[in-house]
Amino acid sequence: PVFTLTAEADATGAARLRAELDGLADPVPTITDLVVSAAGRALREHPDVNASAADGAVLRHPRPHVGVAVDTPDGLLVPVVRDPGSPVAVAAATRELVGRARAGAATPADLDGATFTVSNLGMFGVAEFAAVIVPPQAAILAVGAVRELPRVRDGAVVPVPVMALTLTCDHRVLDGAQAARFLARLVALLERPLALMIEEGVP
């Protein structure tokens, strides 16, 4: 049994951080890199989500390993960013992993051991979607395109860059409140992404 939750994240902070890192980091983190970094932090803070269904029991994993769905000439592959850290560190790791995946050179170690998966179809203009859980993981996050939409801020309607985040969950492992707390923390980290550049433990 599965259920889905969708939340909206204001991408203003993400765009600002990427602009500030331009010329300072190579490569500059993409939106996907920021989401993977935030997911790693949120999974460490919410270990119930960093789990799997195993023979009628729930197995909680000691560290998060985030799979990133990648479109390749040979079909969909999911290389794994192990224990993701800052967006800059994630960007460096994903460039190597994605490069090998698209070149047909991914190793079994590149593709094994994910405890959670991120799938981003925003680059195709997809506004919102629900992804299919990769067994035995407890959840998968679907990321939609960043779109400028009218939102109310301080009593005025203004254009805001927003993206939809949809979390699909295995109800054998997670209940709605657990998933909602995780998703809320993920949104908070993406809206204040500077926190991802500094050590964990800072709110």
Disulfide bonds with the S-S distance in Angstrom:
none
